[in-house]
């Protein structure tokens, strides 16, 4: 009986450690997602700013090697 209790306590300790590790991983990933979303918003705004700039002529659309 004592061996079973010790085994269960050991398993519980490992499970708690795994849960803490997973929580830290999820928190880190959420921080990365938040950063990526902010960067995406900035890029989207930059694209809108460039598209809203003065219209380009056809001459500027032709690649320089032609």
Phi and psi restraints in degrees (range 20) as a CNS / XPLOR table:
assign (resid 1 and name C) (resid 2 and name N)
       (resid 2 and name CA) (resid 2 and name C) 1.0 -63.7 20.0 2
assign (resid 2 and name N) (resid 2 and name CA)
       (resid 2 and name C) (resid 3 and name N) 1.0 -38.0 20.0 2
assign (resid 2 and name C) (resid 3 and name N)
       (resid 3 and name CA) (resid 3 and name C) 1.0 -64.3 20.0 2
assign (resid 3 and name N) (resid 3 and name CA)
       (resid 3 and name C) (resid 4 and name N) 1.0 -40.3 20.0 2
assign (resid 3 and name C) (resid 4 and name N)
       (resid 4 and name CA) (resid 4 and name C) 1.0 -64.9 20.0 2
assign (resid 4 and name N) (resid 4 and name CA)
       (resid 4 and name C) (resid 5 and name N) 1.0 -40.9 20.0 2
assign (resid 4 and name C) (resid 5 and name N)
       (resid 5 and name CA) (resid 5 and name C) 1.0 -64.3 20.0 2
assign (resid 5 and name N) (resid 5 and name CA)
       (resid 5 and name C) (resid 6 and name N) 1.0 -43.5 20.0 2
assign (resid 5 and name C) (resid 6 and name N)
       (resid 6 and name CA) (resid 6 and name C) 1.0 -62.3 20.0 2
assign (resid 6 and name N) (resid 6 and name CA)
       (resid 6 and name C) (resid 7 and name N) 1.0 -42.4 20.0 2
assign (resid 6 and name C) (resid 7 and name N)
       (resid 7 and name CA) (resid 7 and name C) 1.0 -63.1 20.0 2
assign (resid 7 and name N) (resid 7 and name CA)
       (resid 7 and name C) (resid 8 and name N) 1.0 -42.5 20.0 2
assign (resid 7 and name C) (resid 8 and name N)
       (resid 8 and name CA) (resid 8 and name C) 1.0 -65.2 20.0 2
assign (resid 8 and name N) (resid 8 and name CA)
       (resid 8 and name C) (resid 9 and name N) 1.0 -40.3 20.0 2
assign (resid 8 and name C) (resid 9 and name N)
       (resid 9 and name CA) (resid 9 and name C) 1.0 -63.6 20.0 2
assign (resid 9 and name N) (resid 9 and name CA)
       (resid 9 and name C) (resid 10 and name N) 1.0 -39.1 20.0 2
assign (resid 9 and name C) (resid 10 and name N)
       (resid 10 and name CA) (resid 10 and name C) 1.0 -65.1 20.0 2
assign (resid 10 and name N) (resid 10 and name CA)
       (resid 10 and name C) (resid 11 and name N) 1.0 -45.3 20.0 2
assign (resid 10 and name C) (resid 11 and name N)
       (resid 11 and name CA) (resid 11 and name C) 1.0 -62.3 20.0 2
assign (resid 11 and name N) (resid 11 and name CA)
       (resid 11 and name C) (resid 12 and name N) 1.0 -40.2 20.0 2
assign (resid 11 and name C) (resid 12 and name N)
       (resid 12 and name CA) (resid 12 and name C) 1.0 -63.7 20.0 2
assign (resid 12 and name N) (resid 12 and name CA)
       (resid 12 and name C) (resid 13 and name N) 1.0 -41.3 20.0 2
assign (resid 12 and name C) (resid 13 and name N)
       (resid 13 and name CA) (resid 13 and name C) 1.0 -62.4 20.0 2
assign (resid 13 and name N) (resid 13 and name CA)
       (resid 13 and name C) (resid 14 and name N) 1.0 -43.8 20.0 2
assign (resid 13 and name C) (resid 14 and name N)
       (resid 14 and name CA) (resid 14 and name C) 1.0 -64.8 20.0 2
assign (resid 14 and name N) (resid 14 and name CA)
       (resid 14 and name C) (resid 15 and name N) 1.0 -40.4 20.0 2
assign (resid 14 and name C) (resid 15 and name N)
       (resid 15 and name CA) (resid 15 and name C) 1.0 -64.3 20.0 2
assign (resid 15 and name N) (resid 15 and name CA)
       (resid 15 and name C) (resid 16 and name N) 1.0 -41.0 20.0 2
assign (resid 15 and name C) (resid 16 and name N)
       (resid 16 and name CA) (resid 16 and name C) 1.0 -64.5 20.0 2
assign (resid 16 and name N) (resid 16 and name CA)
       (resid 16 and name C) (resid 17 and name N) 1.0 -40.7 20.0 2
assign (resid 16 and name C) (resid 17 and name N)
       (resid 17 and name CA) (resid 17 and name C) 1.0 -64.0 20.0 2
assign (resid 17 and name N) (resid 17 and name CA)
       (resid 17 and name C) (resid 18 and name N) 1.0 -42.6 20.0 2
assign (resid 17 and name C) (resid 18 and name N)
       (resid 18 and name CA) (resid 18 and name C) 1.0 -63.1 20.0 2
assign (resid 18 and name N) (resid 18 and name CA)
       (resid 18 and name C) (resid 19 and name N) 1.0 -41.8 20.0 2
assign (resid 18 and name C) (resid 19 and name N)
       (resid 19 and name CA) (resid 19 and name C) 1.0 -62.3 20.0 2
assign (resid 19 and name N) (resid 19 and name CA)
       (resid 19 and name C) (resid 20 and name N) 1.0 -42.8 20.0 2
assign (resid 19 and name C) (resid 20 and name N)
       (resid 20 and name CA) (resid 20 and name C) 1.0 -62.4 20.0 2
assign (resid 20 and name N) (resid 20 and name CA)
       (resid 20 and name C) (resid 21 and name N) 1.0 -42.7 20.0 2
assign (resid 20 and name C) (resid 21 and name N)
       (resid 21 and name CA) (resid 21 and name C) 1.0 -63.3 20.0 2
assign (resid 21 and name N) (resid 21 and name CA)
       (resid 21 and name C) (resid 22 and name N) 1.0 -43.4 20.0 2
assign (resid 21 and name C) (resid 22 and name N)
       (resid 22 and name CA) (resid 22 and name C) 1.0 -64.7 20.0 2
assign (resid 22 and name N) (resid 22 and name CA)
       (resid 22 and name C) (resid 23 and name N) 1.0 -40.1 20.0 2
assign (resid 22 and name C) (resid 23 and name N)
       (resid 23 and name CA) (resid 23 and name C) 1.0 -62.6 20.0 2
assign (resid 23 and name N) (resid 23 and name CA)
       (resid 23 and name C) (resid 24 and name N) 1.0 -41.6 20.0 2
assign (resid 23 and name C) (resid 24 and name N)
       (resid 24 and name CA) (resid 24 and name C) 1.0 -63.7 20.0 2
assign (resid 24 and name N) (resid 24 and name CA)
       (resid 24 and name C) (resid 25 and name N) 1.0 -39.9 20.0 2
assign (resid 24 and name C) (resid 25 and name N)
       (resid 25 and name CA) (resid 25 and name C) 1.0 -64.9 20.0 2
assign (resid 25 and name N) (resid 25 and name CA)
       (resid 25 and name C) (resid 26 and name N) 1.0 -43.9 20.0 2
assign (resid 25 and name C) (resid 26 and name N)
       (resid 26 and name CA) (resid 26 and name C) 1.0 -63.8 20.0 2
assign (resid 26 and name N) (resid 26 and name CA)
       (resid 26 and name C) (resid 27 and name N) 1.0 -42.0 20.0 2
assign (resid 26 and name C) (resid 27 and name N)
       (resid 27 and name CA) (resid 27 and name C) 1.0 -63.7 20.0 2
assign (resid 27 and name N) (resid 27 and name CA)
       (resid 27 and name C) (resid 28 and name N) 1.0 -42.3 20.0 2
assign (resid 27 and name C) (resid 28 and name N)
       (resid 28 and name CA) (resid 28 and name C) 1.0 -64.4 20.0 2
assign (resid 28 and name N) (resid 28 and name CA)
       (resid 28 and name C) (resid 29 and name N) 1.0 -43.1 20.0 2
assign (resid 28 and name C) (resid 29 and name N)
       (resid 29 and name CA) (resid 29 and name C) 1.0 -64.7 20.0 2
assign (resid 29 and name N) (resid 29 and name CA)
       (resid 29 and name C) (resid 30 and name N) 1.0 -38.1 20.0 2
assign (resid 29 and name C) (resid 30 and name N)
       (resid 30 and name CA) (resid 30 and name C) 1.0 -64.7 20.0 2
assign (resid 30 and name N) (resid 30 and name CA)
       (resid 30 and name C) (resid 31 and name N) 1.0 -38.8 20.0 2
assign (resid 30 and name C) (resid 31 and name N)
       (resid 31 and name CA) (resid 31 and name C) 1.0 -63.4 20.0 2
assign (resid 31 and name N) (resid 31 and name CA)
       (resid 31 and name C) (resid 32 and name N) 1.0 -40.5 20.0 2
assign (resid 31 and name C) (resid 32 and name N)
       (resid 32 and name CA) (resid 32 and name C) 1.0 -65.8 20.0 2
assign (resid 32 and name N) (resid 32 and name CA)
       (resid 32 and name C) (resid 33 and name N) 1.0 -41.5 20.0 2
assign (resid 32 and name C) (resid 33 and name N)
       (resid 33 and name CA) (resid 33 and name C) 1.0 -62.4 20.0 2
assign (resid 33 and name N) (resid 33 and name CA)
       (resid 33 and name C) (resid 34 and name N) 1.0 -43.4 20.0 2
assign (resid 33 and name C) (resid 34 and name N)
       (resid 34 and name CA) (resid 34 and name C) 1.0 -60.8 20.0 2
assign (resid 34 and name N) (resid 34 and name CA)
       (resid 34 and name C) (resid 35 and name N) 1.0 -43.1 20.0 2
assign (resid 34 and name C) (resid 35 and name N)
       (resid 35 and name CA) (resid 35 and name C) 1.0 -63.9 20.0 2
assign (resid 35 and name N) (resid 35 and name CA)
       (resid 35 and name C) (resid 36 and name N) 1.0 -44.0 20.0 2
assign (resid 35 and name C) (resid 36 and name N)
       (resid 36 and name CA) (resid 36 and name C) 1.0 -64.3 20.0 2
assign (resid 36 and name N) (resid 36 and name CA)
       (resid 36 and name C) (resid 37 and name N) 1.0 -37.9 20.0 2
assign (resid 36 and name C) (resid 37 and name N)
       (resid 37 and name CA) (resid 37 and name C) 1.0 -64.8 20.0 2
assign (resid 37 and name N) (resid 37 and name CA)
       (resid 37 and name C) (resid 38 and name N) 1.0 -40.5 20.0 2
assign (resid 37 and name C) (resid 38 and name N)
       (resid 38 and name CA) (resid 38 and name C) 1.0 -64.5 20.0 2
assign (resid 38 and name N) (resid 38 and name CA)
       (resid 38 and name C) (resid 39 and name N) 1.0 -42.1 20.0 2
assign (resid 38 and name C) (resid 39 and name N)
       (resid 39 and name CA) (resid 39 and name C) 1.0 -65.3 20.0 2
assign (resid 39 and name N) (resid 39 and name CA)
       (resid 39 and name C) (resid 40 and name N) 1.0 -39.5 20.0 2
assign (resid 39 and name C) (resid 40 and name N)
       (resid 40 and name CA) (resid 40 and name C) 1.0 -63.6 20.0 2
assign (resid 40 and name N) (resid 40 and name CA)
       (resid 40 and name C) (resid 41 and name N) 1.0 -41.3 20.0 2
assign (resid 40 and name C) (resid 41 and name N)
       (resid 41 and name CA) (resid 41 and name C) 1.0 -62.4 20.0 2
assign (resid 41 and name N) (resid 41 and name CA)
       (resid 41 and name C) (resid 42 and name N) 1.0 -41.3 20.0 2
assign (resid 41 and name C) (resid 42 and name N)
       (resid 42 and name CA) (resid 42 and name C) 1.0 -63.5 20.0 2
assign (resid 42 and name N) (resid 42 and name CA)
       (resid 42 and name C) (resid 43 and name N) 1.0 -43.5 20.0 2
assign (resid 42 and name C) (resid 43 and name N)
       (resid 43 and name CA) (resid 43 and name C) 1.0 -63.8 20.0 2
assign (resid 43 and name N) (resid 43 and name CA)
       (resid 43 and name C) (resid 44 and name N) 1.0 -40.4 20.0 2
assign (resid 43 and name C) (resid 44 and name N)
       (resid 44 and name CA) (resid 44 and name C) 1.0 -61.6 20.0 2
assign (resid 44 and name N) (resid 44 and name CA)
       (resid 44 and name C) (resid 45 and name N) 1.0 -42.4 20.0 2
assign (resid 44 and name C) (resid 45 and name N)
       (resid 45 and name CA) (resid 45 and name C) 1.0 -65.8 20.0 2
assign (resid 45 and name N) (resid 45 and name CA)
       (resid 45 and name C) (resid 46 and name N) 1.0 -39.5 20.0 2
assign (resid 45 and name C) (resid 46 and name N)
       (resid 46 and name CA) (resid 46 and name C) 1.0 -62.9 20.0 2
assign (resid 46 and name N) (resid 46 and name CA)
       (resid 46 and name C) (resid 47 and name N) 1.0 -40.6 20.0 2
assign (resid 46 and name C) (resid 47 and name N)
       (resid 47 and name CA) (resid 47 and name C) 1.0 -64.1 20.0 2
assign (resid 47 and name N) (resid 47 and name CA)
       (resid 47 and name C) (resid 48 and name N) 1.0 -44.0 20.0 2
assign (resid 47 and name C) (resid 48 and name N)
       (resid 48 and name CA) (resid 48 and name C) 1.0 -62.3 20.0 2
assign (resid 48 and name N) (resid 48 and name CA)
       (resid 48 and name C) (resid 49 and name N) 1.0 -38.5 20.0 2
assign (resid 48 and name C) (resid 49 and name N)
       (resid 49 and name CA) (resid 49 and name C) 1.0 -65.0 20.0 2
assign (resid 49 and name N) (resid 49 and name CA)
       (resid 49 and name C) (resid 50 and name N) 1.0 -41.7 20.0 2
assign (resid 49 and name C) (resid 50 and name N)
       (resid 50 and name CA) (resid 50 and name C) 1.0 -68.7 20.0 2
assign (resid 50 and name N) (resid 50 and name CA)
       (resid 50 and name C) (resid 51 and name N) 1.0 -40.9 20.0 2
assign (resid 50 and name C) (resid 51 and name N)
       (resid 51 and name CA) (resid 51 and name C) 1.0 -68.8 20.0 2
assign (resid 51 and name N) (resid 51 and name CA)
       (resid 51 and name C) (resid 52 and name N) 1.0 -28.3 20.0 2
assign (resid 51 and name C) (resid 52 and name N)
       (resid 52 and name CA) (resid 52 and name C) 1.0 -82.6 20.0 2
assign (resid 52 and name N) (resid 52 and name CA)
       (resid 52 and name C) (resid 53 and name N) 1.0 -7.7 20.0 2
assign (resid 52 and name C) (resid 53 and name N)
       (resid 53 and name CA) (resid 53 and name C) 1.0 -70.1 20.0 2
assign (resid 53 and name N) (resid 53 and name CA)
       (resid 53 and name C) (resid 54 and name N) 1.0 178.6 20.0 2
assign (resid 53 and name C) (resid 54 and name N)
       (resid 54 and name CA) (resid 54 and name C) 1.0 -55.9 20.0 2
assign (resid 54 and name N) (resid 54 and name CA)
       (resid 54 and name C) (resid 55 and name N) 1.0 141.2 20.0 2
assign (resid 54 and name C) (resid 55 and name N)
       (resid 55 and name CA) (resid 55 and name C) 1.0 -64.4 20.0 2
assign (resid 55 and name N) (resid 55 and name CA)
       (resid 55 and name C) (resid 56 and name N) 1.0 144.5 20.0 2
assign (resid 55 and name C) (resid 56 and name N)
       (resid 56 and name CA) (resid 56 and name C) 1.0 -93.8 20.0 2
assign (resid 56 and name N) (resid 56 and name CA)
       (resid 56 and name C) (resid 57 and name N) 1.0 147.3 20.0 2
assign (resid 56 and name C) (resid 57 and name N)
       (resid 57 and name CA) (resid 57 and name C) 1.0 -84.5 20.0 2
assign (resid 57 and name N) (resid 57 and name CA)
       (resid 57 and name C) (resid 58 and name N) 1.0 169.3 20.0 2
assign (resid 57 and name C) (resid 58 and name N)
       (resid 58 and name CA) (resid 58 and name C) 1.0 -61.7 20.0 2
assign (resid 58 and name N) (resid 58 and name CA)
       (resid 58 and name C) (resid 59 and name N) 1.0 -33.6 20.0 2
assign (resid 58 and name C) (resid 59 and name N)
       (resid 59 and name CA) (resid 59 and name C) 1.0 -58.6 20.0 2
assign (resid 59 and name N) (resid 59 and name CA)
       (resid 59 and name C) (resid 60 and name N) 1.0 -37.1 20.0 2
assign (resid 59 and name C) (resid 60 and name N)
       (resid 60 and name CA) (resid 60 and name C) 1.0 -77.1 20.0 2
assign (resid 60 and name N) (resid 60 and name CA)
       (resid 60 and name C) (resid 61 and name N) 1.0 -18.6 20.0 2
assign (resid 60 and name C) (resid 61 and name N)
       (resid 61 and name CA) (resid 61 and name C) 1.0 -81.8 20.0 2
assign (resid 61 and name N) (resid 61 and name CA)
       (resid 61 and name C) (resid 62 and name N) 1.0 -21.0 20.0 2
assign (resid 61 and name C) (resid 62 and name N)
       (resid 62 and name CA) (resid 62 and name C) 1.0 -76.5 20.0 2
assign (resid 62 and name N) (resid 62 and name CA)
       (resid 62 and name C) (resid 63 and name N) 1.0 128.1 20.0 2
assign (resid 62 and name C) (resid 63 and name N)
       (resid 63 and name CA) (resid 63 and name C) 1.0 -60.0 20.0 2
assign (resid 63 and name N) (resid 63 and name CA)
       (resid 63 and name C) (resid 64 and name N) 1.0 150.3 20.0 2
assign (resid 63 and name C) (resid 64 and name N)
       (resid 64 and name CA) (resid 64 and name C) 1.0 -65.8 20.0 2
assign (resid 64 and name N) (resid 64 and name CA)
       (resid 64 and name C) (resid 65 and name N) 1.0 -17.6 20.0 2
assign (resid 64 and name C) (resid 65 and name N)
       (resid 65 and name CA) (resid 65 and name C) 1.0 -82.2 20.0 2
assign (resid 65 and name N) (resid 65 and name CA)
       (resid 65 and name C) (resid 66 and name N) 1.0 -1.2 20.0 2
